[in-house]
Amino acid sequence: MSKKIRLPVLASFMLVFLAPAPAGATTGVLAVTSSLTLSEDHHGAIVIAGDNLTLDCAGHAVVGPGEFGIRLEAHTGVTVQNCDVAGFQHGVAVLSSTGNTIAGNRSHNNLDTGFVLDHGSANILTGNNAEANGGNGFQLVSVSNTTLDHNTASHNGGTAGIALGGGSNNVLRANTSFDSNANRLSSNLAADNGAYGFLVARGSGNLLIGNTSRGSTIGLFLIQASDNSLENDTANSNALGVVLVDASRNHVSATVVRNNREHGMLLVQSPHNDLVGNDSARNGGAGFVLSEQSSENRFERNASHANAAEGFGIHPGCDNNVFSNNVANGNSHGIILFGPMLNVFVGNTANANTGAGFILAEGASANRFESNTANANGAEGYVVDASNGNQFVSNVGNANAVGFWTRNGSSGNALSNNTAFGNKGIDAIDGGGNSWTSNNFGTTQGI
């Protein structure tokens, strides 16, 4: 994210003449004190110097060099529209201002940000395009109650197409960010710093709805952010689709993450989040991953299918999560627990995976599986490997290689009222030391 911008309010406005401009263009610093429609291009900065006015560039260009193309500071009720801004340090800046509208503008080929909002509230950006800027396309710093609607950020060279830092209660709706940081993706600097389609850092109460990100390192990235909502967003063909780091109490719903090179959705050190009704498919890694103390999250009605790795992966220290009515079909494996504790799985489906439906490994313990289905998997329906003290109640495992299998020293697991028939090998195998009661199996070994 680019360095925060804090500049003093100008005490006066002067006309400063620049190098000669082409015929048919005005030059200098243009101070706008009342509504104005440009009739020709302008070479030089434009400074908004009043409230309740409209600057309409009527499609004309505002051309640098200079620090800001269009600067609006400490004013309200202003509309800036239909401007084409290029060649400045920052294209369009709204600083410490409230209740303004920035609409239908294009800010491109500036050295740093395309659009920057710093310390303001209740501003609206709609239908703008930030393209090929050296920094972020849109950068929001400590703003609140601001709306970004149907904007596009493409081929920008900063950390994000659209970045929010330290703000609250903002709404991002139906924006598009693609190929952000394109010039650095192939360099070491891109690998070190990252490139994000949408970035929310230390923000709360923001709503991202109907946005699209593609071609970035991370499509949608929340870091140290809480109480935000992502709804109906799309993050396709990035390295990672949606990532939460040190983020809590966020709600991610009806979001699609497909064809990302690595994982679809990744939570790192992120507890108490709700993920509901999301779709993660054809990613190069797992569909959904919980890592590093991502605990007490709720996963409900998510679909993970055709991923190169597992549908859902839960890693050590990710405890007390609840998974209900999720689907993990057609992946390498359905759902894998790599050593976590006290997670609950109810009503989930893991069918037709290349490997197993459900895997408990690496000391996973005290987890509960109830009323889940694992059918037609290439390996086991349910396999407990070196894991103890788990419960399986009323689960179904049919037409797999093996229905249920406890092995490699797994003990103290309790399996009751489960069903397994028509598996290619044996319906249920016990490696010893586990409890099997009231199950309905066709063939068994060691039980």
TIZA-785039 format. One record per residue (C-alpha): x, y, z. Coordinates in nm, 4 decimals, padded with zeros to 6 digits. Layout:
N
[pt [X Y Z]] ...
//
This chain:
447
[pt [00.0000 00.0000 00.0000]] [pt [00.1399 00.3414 -00.0894]] [pt [00.2612 00.5870 00.1719]] [pt [-00.0129 00.7837 00.3456]] [pt [-00.0614 01.1327 00.2063]] [pt [-00.1003 01.4295 00.4420]] [pt [-00.0774 01.7744 00.2884]] [pt [-00.1677 02.1194 00.4201]] [pt [-00.4653 02.3081 00.2839]] [pt [-00.3588 02.5688 00.0312]] [pt [-00.4062 02.9196 00.1659]] [pt [-00.4481 03.0689 -00.1775]] [pt [-00.4664 02.9629 -00.5405]] [pt [-00.2414 03.1048 -00.8075]] [pt [-00.2222 03.0641 -01.1815]] [pt [00.1152 02.9071 -01.2536]] [pt [00.2180 02.8932 -01.6154]] [pt [00.3719 02.5715 -01.7398]] [pt [00.5612 02.4843 -02.0528]] [pt [00.3787 02.5665 -02.3729]] [pt [00.0846 02.3382 -02.4404]] [pt [-00.0649 02.2379 -02.7704]] [pt [-00.3050 02.4779 -02.9303]] [pt [-00.6565 02.4321 -02.7980]] [pt [-00.5465 02.3654 -02.4376]] [pt [-00.5406 02.5858 -02.1285]] [pt [-00.2379 02.5803 -01.8994]] [pt [-00.1424 02.6472 -01.5403]] [pt [-00.3013 02.5712 -01.2035]] [pt [-00.6750 02.6107 -01.2501]] [pt [-00.8687 02.7034 -00.9349]] [pt [-01.2372 02.6105 -00.9615]] [pt [-01.4625 02.8213 -00.7392]] [pt [-01.7965 02.7565 -00.9121]] [pt [-01.9382 02.4967 -01.1496]] [pt [-01.7303 02.4604 -01.4638]] [pt [-01.7427 02.2560 -01.7846]] [pt [-01.4178 02.2338 -01.9767]] [pt [-01.4318 02.3086 -02.3458]] [pt [-01.0736 02.1975 -02.4148]] [pt [-00.7868 02.0021 -02.2594]] [pt [-00.6008 02.1489 -01.9630]] [pt [-00.2236 02.1182 -01.9077]] [pt [-00.1619 02.1608 -01.5362]] [pt [-00.3313 02.0871 -01.2056]] [pt [-00.6917 02.1620 -01.1205]] [pt [-00.7693 02.2612 -00.7599]] [pt [-01.1256 02.2594 -00.6279]] [pt [-01.1665 02.5828 -00.4293]] [pt [-01.5324 02.5806 -00.3255]] [pt [-01.8278 02.3774 -00.2037]] [pt [-02.1409 02.2577 -00.3838]] [pt [-02.0071 02.2785 -00.7372]] [pt [-01.9489 02.0534 -01.0382]] [pt [-01.6345 02.0146 -01.2437]] [pt [-01.7251 01.8451 -01.5717]] [pt [-01.4266 01.7851 -01.7958]] [pt [-01.6600 01.6683 -02.0733]] [pt [-01.4056 01.4025 -02.1713]] [pt [-01.1154 01.6445 -02.1974]] [pt [-00.7694 01.5617 -02.0671]] [pt [-00.6003 01.7018 -01.7594]] [pt [-00.2288 01.6550 -01.8257]] [pt [00.0747 01.6717 -01.5944]] [pt [00.3391 01.6895 -01.4681]] [pt [00.2648 01.7927 -01.1104]] [pt [00.1785 01.6438 -00.7730]] [pt [-00.1990 01.6154 -00.8168]] [pt [-00.4058 01.6228 -01.1314]] [pt [-00.7310 01.7156 -00.9591]] [pt [-00.7172 01.8045 -00.5892]] [pt [-01.0228 01.8374 -00.3680]] [pt [-00.9380 01.9194 -00.0051]] [pt [-01.1660 02.0163 00.2842]] [pt [-01.4727 02.0711 00.0657]] [pt [-01.8178 01.9181 00.0416]] [pt [-02.0935 01.8749 -00.2141]] [pt [-01.8529 01.8663 -00.5089]] [pt [-01.8921 01.6488 -00.8198]] [pt [-01.5921 01.5739 -01.0416]] [pt [-01.6891 01.3921 -01.3601]] [pt [-01.5816 01.2918 -01.7098]] [pt [-01.2141 01.3811 -01.6659]] [pt [-00.9146 01.2057 -01.8233]] [pt [-00.6179 01.2591 -01.5888]] [pt [-00.2609 01.1512 -01.6668]] [pt [00.1020 01.2360 -01.6060]] [pt [00.0910 01.3478 -01.2412]] [pt [00.2231 01.1991 -00.9192]] [pt [-00.1370 01.1254 -00.8147]] [pt [-00.4308 01.1508 -01.0501]] [pt [-00.7358 01.2512 -00.8447]] [pt [-00.7122 01.3289 -00.4719]] [pt [-00.9956 01.3781 -00.2240]] [pt [-00.8415 01.4871 00.1067]] [pt [-01.0251 01.5479 00.4363]] [pt [-01.3495 01.5988 00.2466]] [pt [-01.7073 01.4815 00.2983]] [pt [-02.0067 01.4199 00.0772]] [pt [-01.8479 01.4456 -00.2680]] [pt [-01.8988 01.2428 -00.5876]] [pt [-01.6219 01.1335 -00.8252]] [pt [-01.7893 00.9832 -01.1325]] [pt [-01.6949 00.8563 -01.4764]] [pt [-01.3316 00.9652 -01.4668]] [pt [-01.0217 00.7941 -01.6044]] [pt [-00.6925 00.8278 -01.4159]] [pt [-00.4012 00.6600 -01.5913]] [pt [-00.0244 00.6630 -01.6339]] [pt [00.0351 00.8599 -01.3163]] [pt [00.3540 00.7951 -01.1196]] [pt [00.1740 00.6834 -00.8027]] [pt [-00.1984 00.6425 -00.7311]] [pt [-00.4839 00.6815 -00.9717]] [pt [-00.7393 00.7921 -00.7110]] [pt [-00.6573 00.8653 -00.3461]] [pt [-00.9027 00.9368 -00.0650]] [pt [-00.7418 01.0358 00.2649]] [pt [-00.9360 01.1153 00.5836]] [pt [-01.2897 01.1864 00.4735]] [pt [-01.6364 01.0338 00.4805]] [pt [-01.9518 00.9777 00.2797]] [pt [-01.7825 01.0216 -00.0565]] [pt [-01.8954 00.8261 -00.3653]] [pt [-01.6726 00.6961 -00.6438]] [pt [-01.8675 00.5458 -00.9301]] [pt [-01.7820 00.4393 -01.2834]] [pt [-01.4163 00.5442 -01.2639]] [pt [-01.1207 00.3727 -01.4316]] [pt [-00.7688 00.3567 -01.2810]] [pt [-00.5274 00.2143 -01.5346]] [pt [-00.1500 00.1725 -01.5646]] [pt [-00.0613 00.3886 -01.2660]] [pt [00.2674 00.3334 -01.0876]] [pt [00.0988 00.2804 -00.7484]] [pt [-00.2424 00.1592 -00.6398]] [pt [-00.5400 00.2167 -00.8631]] [pt [-00.7666 00.3349 -00.5803]] [pt [-00.6255 00.4044 -00.2342]] [pt [-00.8497 00.4798 00.0630]] [pt [-00.6793 00.5812 00.3878]] [pt [-00.8777 00.6294 00.7112]] [pt [-01.2042 00.7027 00.5339]] [pt [-01.5510 00.6006 00.6473]] [pt [-01.8984 00.5547 00.5007]] [pt [-01.7558 00.5806 00.1503]] [pt [-01.8946 00.3940 -00.1512]] [pt [-01.7029 00.2580 -00.4513]] [pt [-01.9460 00.1380 -00.7165]] [pt [-01.8690 -00.0046 -01.0632]] [pt [-01.5097 00.1169 -01.0769]] [pt [-01.2289 -00.0586 -01.2653]] [pt [-00.8630 -00.0925 -01.1672]] [pt [-00.6303 -00.2525 -01.4197]] [pt [-00.2564 -00.2897 -01.4817]] [pt [-00.1575 -00.0745 -01.1836]] [pt [00.1880 -00.1173 -01.0313]] [pt [00.1246 -00.0780 -00.6562]] [pt [00.0279 -00.3351 -00.3982]] [pt [-00.3414 -00.3342 -00.4890]] [pt [-00.5930 -00.2411 -00.7508]] [pt [-00.8231 -00.1128 -00.4743]] [pt [-00.6804 -00.0689 -00.1225]] [pt [-00.8524 00.0259 00.2043]] [pt [-00.6386 00.1117 00.5042]] [pt [-00.7664 00.1951 00.8502]] [pt [-01.1199 00.2873 00.7444]] [pt [-01.4637 00.1695 00.8509]] [pt [-01.8173 00.1211 00.7208]] [pt [-01.7291 00.1580 00.3547]] [pt [-01.9097 -00.0162 00.0671]] [pt [-01.7381 -00.1589 -00.2402]] [pt [-01.9919 -00.2793 -00.4960]] [pt [-01.9469 -00.4299 -00.8438]] [pt [-01.5913 -00.3063 -00.8928]] [pt [-01.3390 -00.4855 -01.1139]] [pt [-00.9672 -00.5246 -01.0493]] [pt [-00.7449 -00.7204 -01.2826]] [pt [-00.3766 -00.7572 -01.3628]] [pt [-00.2876 -00.5378 -01.0648]] [pt [00.0868 -00.4976 -01.0216]] [pt [00.1320 -00.6565 -01.3618]] [pt [00.4731 -00.4993 -01.4137]] [pt [00.6128 -00.6615 -01.0978]] [pt [00.4547 -01.0049 -01.1030]] [pt [00.7531 -01.1575 -01.2743]] [pt [01.0125 -00.9940 -01.0451]] [pt [01.1354 -01.0747 -00.6958]] [pt [00.9819 -00.7517 -00.5693]] [pt [00.6344 -00.8783 -00.6567]] [pt [00.6957 -01.2022 -00.4692]] [pt [00.8153 -01.0105 -00.1641]] [pt [00.5538 -00.7355 -00.1548]] [pt [00.2574 -00.9013 -00.3154]] [pt [-00.0084 -00.7620 -00.5438]] [pt [-00.3690 -00.7488 -00.4378]] [pt [-00.6852 -00.6948 -00.6335]] [pt [-00.8668 -00.5652 -00.3231]] [pt [-00.6901 -00.4948 00.0054]] [pt [-00.8578 -00.4168 00.3395]] [pt [-00.5952 -00.3454 00.6072]] [pt [-00.6888 -00.2601 00.9656]] [pt [-01.0402 -00.1734 00.8517]] [pt [-01.3753 -00.2670 01.0024]] [pt [-01.7384 -00.2613 00.9026]] [pt [-01.6657 -00.2462 00.5296]] [pt [-01.8846 -00.4168 00.2677]] [pt [-01.7363 -00.5568 -00.0518]] [pt [-02.0165 -00.6762 -00.2759]] [pt [-02.0182 -00.7959 -00.6350]] [pt [-01.6509 -00.7154 -00.7011]] [pt [-01.4192 -00.9028 -00.9389]] [pt [-01.0456 -00.9600 -00.9150]] [pt [-00.8272 -01.1553 -01.1542]] [pt [-00.4616 -01.1729 -01.2424]] [pt [-00.3295 -01.0591 -00.9015]] [pt [-00.1164 -01.2362 -00.6451]] [pt [-00.4124 -01.2275 -00.4047]] [pt [-00.7585 -01.1470 -00.5322]] [pt [-00.9197 -01.0228 -00.2089]] [pt [-00.6963 -00.9734 00.0955]] [pt [-00.8076 -00.8842 00.4489]] [pt [-00.5291 -00.8284 00.7021]] [pt [-00.5825 -00.7192 01.0621]] [pt [-00.9380 -00.6449 00.9590]] [pt [-01.2557 -00.7237 01.1518]] [pt [-01.6324 -00.7129 01.1076]] [pt [-01.6169 -00.6764 00.7293]] [pt [-01.8460 -00.8474 00.4764]] [pt [-01.7577 -00.9930 00.1379]] [pt [-02.0669 -01.0839 -00.0620]] [pt [-02.1059 -01.2085 -00.4182]] [pt [-01.7459 -01.1276 -00.5033]] [pt [-01.5331 -01.3132 -00.7581]] [pt [-01.1610 -01.3903 -00.7365]] [pt [-01.0542 -01.5993 -01.0344]] [pt [-00.7174 -01.6699 -01.1973]] [pt [-00.5064 -01.5142 -00.9223]] [pt [-00.2280 -01.6891 -00.7337]] [pt [-00.4595 -01.7027 -00.4274]] [pt [-00.8286 -01.6201 -00.4362]] [pt [-00.9388 -01.4862 -00.0942]] [pt [-00.6974 -01.4556 00.1996]] [pt [-00.7648 -01.3530 00.5602]] [pt [-00.4643 -01.2916 00.7869]] [pt [-00.5087 -01.1938 01.1528]] [pt [-00.8684 -01.1138 01.0644]] [pt [-01.1721 -01.1892 01.2803]] [pt [-01.5510 -01.1669 01.2795]] [pt [-01.5663 -01.1232 00.9033]] [pt [-01.8467 -01.2648 00.6881]] [pt [-01.7677 -01.4125 00.3466]] [pt [-02.0688 -01.5321 00.1498]] [pt [-02.1715 -01.6285 -00.2045]] [pt [-01.8187 -01.5571 -00.3265]] [pt [-01.6675 -01.7504 -00.6186]] [pt [-01.2983 -01.8426 -00.6318]] [pt [-01.1921 -02.0464 -00.9327]] [pt [-00.8843 -02.1277 -01.1370]] [pt [-00.6421 -01.9704 -00.8905]] [pt [-00.2904 -02.1094 -00.9089]] [pt [-00.2799 -02.2033 -00.5406]] [pt [-00.5620 -02.2134 -00.2830]] [pt [-00.9112 -02.0789 -00.3308]] [pt [-00.9671 -01.9414 00.0221]] [pt [-00.7010 -01.9272 00.2949]] [pt [-00.7393 -01.8267 00.6602]] [pt [-00.4215 -01.7627 00.8620]] [pt [-00.4425 -01.6748 01.2318]] [pt [-00.8027 -01.5749 01.1698]] [pt [-01.0689 -01.6809 01.4243]] [pt [-01.4441 -01.6225 01.4545]] [pt [-01.5222 -01.5753 01.0851]] [pt [-01.8307 -01.6999 00.8969]] [pt [-01.7933 -01.8493 00.5493]] [pt [-02.1324 -01.9293 00.4011]] [pt [-02.2398 -02.0406 00.0552]] [pt [-01.9076 -01.9857 -00.1225]] [pt [-01.7861 -02.1776 -00.4289]] [pt [-01.4219 -02.2816 -00.4683]] [pt [-01.3351 -02.4827 -00.7782]] [pt [-01.0521 -02.5855 -01.0100]] [pt [-00.7826 -02.4223 -00.7998]] [pt [-00.4231 -02.5472 -00.8134]] [pt [-00.4157 -02.6089 -00.4378]] [pt [-00.6983 -02.6680 -00.1914]] [pt [-01.0446 -02.5211 -00.2050]] [pt [-01.0478 -02.3935 00.1567]] [pt [-00.7560 -02.3922 00.4028]] [pt [-00.7416 -02.3090 00.7745]] [pt [-00.3926 -02.2490 00.9088]] [pt [-00.2133 -02.1244 01.2219]] [pt [-00.4731 -02.0909 01.4965]] [pt [-00.7693 -02.0138 01.2749]] [pt [-01.0234 -02.1333 01.5300]] [pt [-01.3935 -02.1024 01.6072]] [pt [-01.4868 -02.0290 01.2485]] [pt [-01.8148 -02.1385 01.0889]] [pt [-01.8251 -02.3010 00.7452]] [pt [-02.1749 -02.3609 00.6136]] [pt [-02.3068 -02.4618 00.2699]] [pt [-01.9781 -02.4029 00.0903]] [pt [-01.8882 -02.6034 -00.2210]] [pt [-01.5354 -02.7170 -00.3008]] [pt [-01.4932 -02.9212 -00.6145]] [pt [-01.2373 -03.0212 -00.8778]] [pt [-00.9435 -02.8740 -00.6833]] [pt [-00.5949 -03.0195 -00.7314]] [pt [-00.5516 -03.0761 -00.3558]] [pt [-00.8139 -03.1282 -00.0854]] [pt [-01.1531 -02.9632 -00.0758]] [pt [-01.1058 -02.8482 00.2852]] [pt [-00.7775 -02.8589 00.4787]] [pt [-00.7663 -02.7928 00.8542]] [pt [-00.4185 -02.7611 01.0021]] [pt [-00.2755 -02.7876 01.3563]] [pt [-00.4027 -02.5333 01.6053]] [pt [-00.7212 -02.4704 01.4076]] [pt [-00.9643 -02.5923 01.6727]] [pt [-01.3327 -02.5611 01.7592]] [pt [-01.4454 -02.4870 01.4035]] [pt [-01.7900 -02.5965 01.2860]] [pt [-01.8470 -02.7363 00.9347]] [pt [-02.2071 -02.8001 00.8343]] [pt [-02.3673 -02.8957 00.5029]] [pt [-02.0569 -02.8317 00.2943]] [pt [-01.9751 -03.0232 -00.0245]] [pt [-01.6266 -03.1470 -00.1187]] [pt [-01.6613 -03.3479 -00.4391]] [pt [-01.4173 -03.4381 -00.7142]] [pt [-01.1016 -03.3100 -00.5438]] [pt [-00.7784 -03.4928 -00.4713]] [pt [-00.9246 -03.5606 -00.1239]] [pt [-01.2446 -03.4306 00.0283]] [pt [-01.1723 -03.3043 00.3820]] [pt [-00.8397 -03.3465 00.5645]] [pt [-00.7624 -03.2747 00.9297]] [pt [-00.3879 -03.2316 00.9831]] [pt [-00.3847 -03.2584 01.3624]] [pt [-00.6495 -03.0112 01.4872]] [pt [-00.8834 -03.0710 01.7818]] [pt [-01.2465 -03.0264 01.8783]] [pt [-01.3854 -02.9513 01.5349]] [pt [-01.7428 -03.0529 01.4464]] [pt [-01.8546 -03.1822 01.1046]] [pt [-02.2284 -03.2263 01.0504]] [pt [-02.4119 -03.3044 00.7277]] [pt [-02.1160 -03.2615 00.4938]] [pt [-02.0645 -03.4525 00.1678]] [pt [-01.7337 -03.5756 00.0247]] [pt [-01.8026 -03.7825 -00.2870]] [pt [-01.6087 -03.8926 -00.5945]] [pt [-01.2737 -03.7608 -00.4799]] [pt [-00.9637 -03.9217 -00.6303]] [pt [-00.8370 -04.0153 -00.2850]] [pt [-01.0313 -04.0314 00.0412]] [pt [-01.3485 -03.8566 00.1460]] [pt [-01.2491 -03.7697 00.5063]] [pt [-00.8963 -03.8027 00.6463]] [pt [-00.7887 -03.7561 01.0088]] [pt [-00.4092 -03.7531 01.0391]] [pt [-00.1126 -03.6268 01.2371]] [pt [-00.2770 -03.6580 01.5775]] [pt [-00.6172 -03.5095 01.5056]] [pt [-00.8177 -03.5652 01.8222]] [pt [-01.1537 -03.5057 01.9892]] [pt [-01.3226 -03.4133 01.6612]] [pt [-01.6851 -03.5132 01.5962]] [pt [-01.8331 -03.6349 01.2666]] [pt [-02.2088 -03.6752 01.2464]] [pt [-02.4436 -03.7473 00.9543]] [pt [-02.1777 -03.6958 00.6878]] [pt [-02.1634 -03.8799 00.3529]] [pt [-01.8575 -04.0146 00.1724]] [pt [-01.9457 -04.2194 -00.1345]] [pt [-01.7633 -04.3335 -00.4497]] [pt [-01.4200 -04.2079 -00.3486]] [pt [-01.1102 -04.3667 -00.5003]] [pt [-00.9655 -04.4531 -00.1587]] [pt [-01.1348 -04.4626 00.1824]] [pt [-01.4597 -04.2995 00.2714]] [pt [-01.3259 -04.2252 00.6220]] [pt [-00.9704 -04.2919 00.7337]] [pt [-00.8305 -04.2290 01.0819]] [pt [-00.4504 -04.2322 01.0689]] [pt [-00.2458 -04.1919 01.3884]] [pt [-00.5308 -03.9960 01.5458]] [pt [-00.7117 -04.0633 01.8720]] [pt [-01.0331 -03.9922 02.0560]] [pt [-01.2558 -03.8878 01.7666]] [pt [-01.6275 -03.9635 01.7325]] [pt [-01.8158 -04.0857 01.4257]] [pt [-02.1942 -04.1033 01.4531]] [pt [-02.4499 -04.1863 01.1808]] [pt [-02.2156 -04.1339 00.8873]] [pt [-02.2429 -04.3096 00.5499]] [pt [-01.9527 -04.4487 00.3458]] [pt [-02.0565 -04.6525 00.0411]] [pt [-01.8893 -04.7583 -00.2839]] [pt [-01.5398 -04.6459 -00.1842]] [pt [-01.2249 -04.8595 -00.1827]] [pt [-01.2815 -04.8972 00.1947]] [pt [-01.5699 -04.7503 00.3909]] [pt [-01.4155 -04.6840 00.7359]] [pt [-01.0555 -04.7549 00.8390]] [pt [-00.8699 -04.6808 01.1633]] [pt [-00.4955 -04.7454 01.1351]] [pt [-00.1387 -04.6628 01.2380]] [pt [-00.1983 -04.6716 01.6106]] [pt [-00.5248 -04.4808 01.6115]] [pt [-00.7076 -04.5617 01.9332]] [pt [-00.9881 -04.4411 02.1528]] [pt [-01.2025 -04.3484 01.8554]] [pt [-01.5758 -04.4212 01.8900]] [pt [-01.7800 -04.5211 01.5853]] [pt [-02.1534 -04.5791 01.6259]] [pt [-02.4592 -04.6080 01.4001]] [pt [-02.2536 -04.5673 01.0826]] [pt [-02.3347 -04.7363 00.7514]] [pt [-02.1009 -04.8801 00.4866]] [pt [-02.1916 -05.1113 00.1994]] [pt [-02.0633 -05.1931 -00.1457]] [pt [-01.7075 -05.0783 -00.0913]] [pt [-01.4566 -05.2436 -00.3254]] [pt [-01.2389 -05.3817 -00.0482]] [pt [-01.3804 -05.4089 00.3027]] [pt [-01.6549 -05.1922 00.4427]] [pt [-01.4897 -05.1332 00.7817]] [pt [-01.1391 -05.2086 00.9166]] [pt [-01.0163 -05.1564 01.2727]] [pt [-00.6485 -05.1375 01.3539]] [pt [-00.7216 -05.2025 01.7220]] [pt [-00.8216 -05.0119 02.0335]] [pt [-01.1330 -04.8384 01.9004]] [pt [-01.5009 -04.8715 01.9890]] [pt [-01.7507 -04.9906 01.7236]] [pt [-02.1185 -05.0066 01.8256]] [pt [-02.4496 -05.0436 01.6419]] [pt [-02.2968 -04.9934 01.2978]] [pt [-02.4421 -05.1359 00.9782]] [pt [-02.1561 -05.2781 00.7701]] [pt [-02.1484 -05.5409 00.4982]] [pt [-01.7942 -05.6720 00.5561]] [pt [-01.5536 -05.6033 00.8410]] [pt [-01.1983 -05.6759 00.9521]] [pt [-01.0748 -05.6601 01.3109]] [pt [-01.4129 -05.5538 01.4498]] 
//
